Amino acid sequence: MPAPATFEYSVDTIEAAHQAVLDLIDAGASNGTVKIRDESDTQLAEIPLDDPAGTINVSTGRLTITASGPDTDADATGTCSYGEICDSDGNVILTLPAESGTSAVLGKIVLNSLSIAAGAEVTMVSAIIG
């Protein structure tokens, strides 16, 4: 085997690390959330997560975060730039950049739209880490 040009974790290591992340999100008394924020850190929406908050693919070690539904009443109007995956106490576990779309993008929170209007519905299409 040739020497690697960069680091590479085993799938078992990635899976264990993502299980630890998932455990942190699920540690509180209720479900975790994804806080959707604009570039000035204003919270635009808050999407509830399932409990457990996601699943880990045993072949790749990737963690897929799953929403239990949309935010049906966005908090503010603005353009989303990132999302914070939080436990039920609001502690930030992981921050990911956001983009709009209809299919998953590794390392990003994908929303139905980045343009959010107060009172509107905001749907998380996907959030995959790994």
VMD Tcl script that draws the C-alpha trace (Angstrom):
set ca {
  {0.00 0.00 0.00}
  {1.46 3.39 -0.93}
  {1.86 6.05 1.72}
  {-1.25 8.25 1.98}
  {-1.06 11.87 0.83}
  {-3.39 12.98 3.63}
  {-5.05 11.55 6.73}
  {-7.82 8.98 6.51}
  {-9.96 7.69 9.37}
  {-11.38 4.19 9.39}
  {-15.15 3.89 8.99}
  {-15.33 2.52 12.56}
  {-13.61 5.66 13.87}
  {-15.92 7.98 11.91}
  {-18.95 6.00 13.07}
  {-17.86 6.26 16.72}
  {-17.24 10.00 16.42}
  {-20.63 10.58 14.81}
  {-22.32 8.44 17.46}
  {-20.78 10.74 20.08}
  {-22.17 13.79 18.20}
  {-25.60 12.16 17.98}
  {-25.50 11.32 21.70}
  {-24.76 14.98 22.52}
  {-27.70 16.20 20.42}
  {-30.02 13.65 22.06}
  {-28.74 14.14 25.63}
  {-31.40 16.61 26.77}
  {-34.89 15.96 28.09}
  {-36.51 16.74 24.73}
  {-35.60 16.84 21.03}
  {-32.71 18.81 19.60}
  {-33.20 21.58 17.04}
  {-31.53 23.28 14.11}
  {-31.38 27.05 14.55}
  {-31.34 28.76 11.17}
  {-29.35 32.02 11.21}
  {-28.37 34.85 8.87}
  {-24.86 36.30 8.52}
  {-25.46 38.69 11.45}
  {-26.37 35.70 13.67}
  {-30.08 36.58 13.85}
  {-32.21 33.49 14.38}
  {-34.61 33.20 11.45}
  {-36.19 29.82 12.21}
  {-35.88 26.77 14.45}
  {-36.46 23.32 13.01}
  {-37.26 20.46 15.42}
  {-35.30 17.21 15.17}
  {-36.32 13.60 15.62}
  {-35.28 11.74 18.77}
  {-32.89 10.18 18.04}
  {-31.80 13.11 15.92}
  {-30.39 11.06 13.10}
  {-28.88 7.86 11.78}
  {-25.37 6.70 10.99}
  {-24.61 4.81 7.80}
  {-22.55 1.77 8.83}
  {-20.87 1.53 5.40}
  {-19.62 5.13 5.28}
  {-19.91 6.40 8.87}
  {-21.89 9.43 7.64}
  {-24.39 11.00 10.03}
  {-27.73 12.09 8.59}
  {-29.62 14.52 10.84}
  {-33.41 14.17 10.55}
  {-36.03 16.82 11.17}
  {-39.33 15.85 12.78}
  {-41.04 18.51 10.67}
  {-40.67 22.04 9.38}
  {-40.72 25.27 11.33}
  {-44.23 26.40 10.41}
  {-43.80 29.95 11.74}
  {-40.37 31.45 11.01}
  {-39.11 33.91 13.64}
  {-37.74 36.62 11.34}
  {-37.18 37.68 7.74}
  {-33.73 37.31 6.24}
  {-31.33 35.24 4.17}
  {-30.03 32.10 5.84}
  {-26.29 31.58 5.81}
  {-25.83 28.76 8.32}
  {-27.50 26.45 10.80}
  {-26.63 25.39 14.33}
  {-27.47 21.84 15.34}
  {-28.32 22.08 19.04}
  {-29.33 19.86 21.93}
  {-32.67 20.46 23.66}
  {-31.05 23.02 25.99}
  {-29.92 25.12 23.02}
  {-26.24 24.18 23.33}
  {-24.62 24.28 19.90}
  {-23.16 20.89 18.96}
  {-22.28 21.57 15.32}
  {-22.51 24.49 12.89}
  {-22.90 23.94 9.15}
  {-23.16 26.29 6.16}
  {-26.55 26.35 4.44}
  {-27.70 26.19 0.86}
  {-31.04 25.80 -0.85}
  {-31.95 22.78 -2.92}
  {-33.87 19.56 -3.19}
  {-31.15 16.99 -2.56}
  {-28.52 16.32 0.07}
  {-25.12 18.02 0.02}
  {-22.44 16.54 2.26}
  {-21.36 18.95 5.01}
  {-24.24 21.40 4.54}
  {-27.72 22.04 5.81}
  {-29.99 22.08 2.76}
  {-33.19 24.12 3.09}
  {-36.16 24.56 0.78}
  {-35.09 28.22 0.45}
  {-32.45 30.53 1.92}
  {-34.86 33.48 1.67}
  {-36.96 33.26 4.80}
  {-40.00 35.39 5.63}
  {-41.27 35.82 9.18}
  {-44.26 33.56 9.72}
  {-43.47 31.36 6.71}
  {-42.68 27.64 6.71}
  {-39.02 26.58 6.62}
  {-38.15 23.00 5.71}
  {-34.81 21.27 6.17}
  {-34.24 19.02 3.15}
  {-31.10 17.41 4.58}
  {-28.09 17.67 6.83}
  {-25.36 15.09 6.28}
  {-21.99 15.05 8.01}
  {-19.16 12.82 7.16}
}
mol new
graphics top color blue
foreach p $ca { graphics top sphere $p radius 0.5 }
foreach p [lrange $ca 0 end-1] q [lrange $ca 1 end] { graphics top cylinder $p $q radius 0.2 }
display resetview
